[in-house]
Amino acid sequence: MEKKLKDYNHSEIFFSGNKTKLFPDISLEACPTDLFRFIQKRDTSIVPFYKEKIAGAIFKAAVSVGGKDRQLAEILADRVIIYLAQKYSDQKGHILTVEEVQDAVEKVLIENGHALTAKAFILYRDRRARIRALYPRLKEESGISPHTTDMA
């Protein structure tokens, strides 16, 4: 039985069993969720990698443009991991960076018809980059940290 999932951009995609028609040759069950075990943050620290953080970021961007489907965010996060696995398959032991993951999120969102969500994600990412660039001055003047995570 085929189940409809609403796209965040209000078009429809279809999810049948473990495959979407957008990726008919890739099984969600085959998603290599444990392939990446660590990620390098911007401060160069290495921390555990969690797919849930990708899904959460996608969902927050989607909600900011009217999306409500957490399951679709999870599917798209799987697609991000699959894309990254394919991209870095020849680099055994590669530790992803935050920038690589964010670039992949943008690519997957755009290529799967989620332009509004991608735009929200890109704008949020740009805003955070500007805040990080201003951080030394902000810290001196007001003690504001660049590590807040609001999407407002």
N, C-alpha and C positions, 0 to 999 in steps of 0.2 A: 504494500500500500504506500502510495506516494504522499508525503507530507509537505505542505507549503510552509516556507519560512519567509517572513517579510524582511526585505532588505531594508537597511537603515535609510536608504534613499527612496523608499516607498515603491520600488519595483519589486517583482517577486523572483525568487530563485526556488528551486525545488530540491529537496533532500530526500533521497530514496535509500533506505538501508544505511550503508556506511559510505556512500559515494554521493557527491553532488554532481549535477550535470556540468558545472563549471570545471570540475576536475574529474572526469569520468574514469581516469586510469589510476587514481590514487585512493586507497582505502584509508578512512580515518583511523581504523584499528591499527594500521601500519605506521601511523604517525610516530616518528622517533622521539617521543617526549623526553627520554632519558639520554639522548645523544649529547646534549649540551648540559654539563653539570655545573659550570661556573660562567660568570660574566665579569668583565672588567668595567668598573665604574669610571666616571670622568676623573675622579681623584686618583686613579690607577689601582685602587684596591680591588681585590678579587673576592667576589661573594657568590653564594649559591645562585644558580639560575632557576627561576620558577616561571613556567608557562603561564601560570595564573596572573602574573604581573602584566604580561602582554595582553591577555584577555581583558583584564581590568582596565588597562589604558584604552583599548579599542572600545570597550563598553562606555567608558566615561566620555570619550569623544563622540560616540553615537548618541548618548543621552543628551549631550549639549546641542544636538541638532534634531532632537525629537525621537531618537531610537529607543526601543524598549526590550529588545530581544537579546538576553544574555547568552542563550544557546548559540546564536549566530556569532557572537563575539568569540565564543570558545572555538567554533569551527574555523573562524578566520585566524585565530591564534595558532591553531594546528597548521593552517596553510603557511603561516609565517615560519614555523619551525621546519616544515617540509621544504620551503624555499631555501632557508638557511642551510639545511642539511645538504641539499643539492649543490648550493653555491660553494660550500666549504668541504665537500666530500673528499677532495684530494689533499686536504690539510689536516691530517690526523692530529688530534690533540689541540686543535685551534680553540682558543678562548675568545668567545664573542666579546665585542665591546657594546656599550649602550648605543653608540652611534650606528653600528651595523644593524642592531635589532630595530632601532627606530627607522632607519632607511628601508628595511625589509617590511615593516608595518605599512609604511607609506605605499610602497610598491604593491603589496598584496591588496590593500584597500582600493587603490586606483584600478588595478587590473581586474578586480572583481566587481566593479560597478558601484563602489561606495564612495563616490566623489565628495559628497557632503561630509561624510565622516572623515575622509582623508584630509579635507580642507581644515576641519576643526582640529585634527591631530597636528597638522603642519603649523597652524597658527599658534596652538598651545606650545609646540616645540620651539617655535621662533620666540615667543614671549619668554619662555624659560631661558633661552640662550641670551636674550637681552638682559634679563635679570642677573644671570651669572656674570655677564660682562660688567655690570654695574656693581656687583657684590662688594669688591674692595672698598669703594666709596660709600656704599650704603652701610656697610658694617661699621666704618669709622663714624659716620654721622648719626646712625640710629640703632645700630645693633640688629638690623633686619637680616634674617638668614635667607639664602636662596633656595633652601631645601623644603619650602612649603609645597604642597601637592594639590592645591585647589585647582579646579578647572574654570572658576568664575572669571 
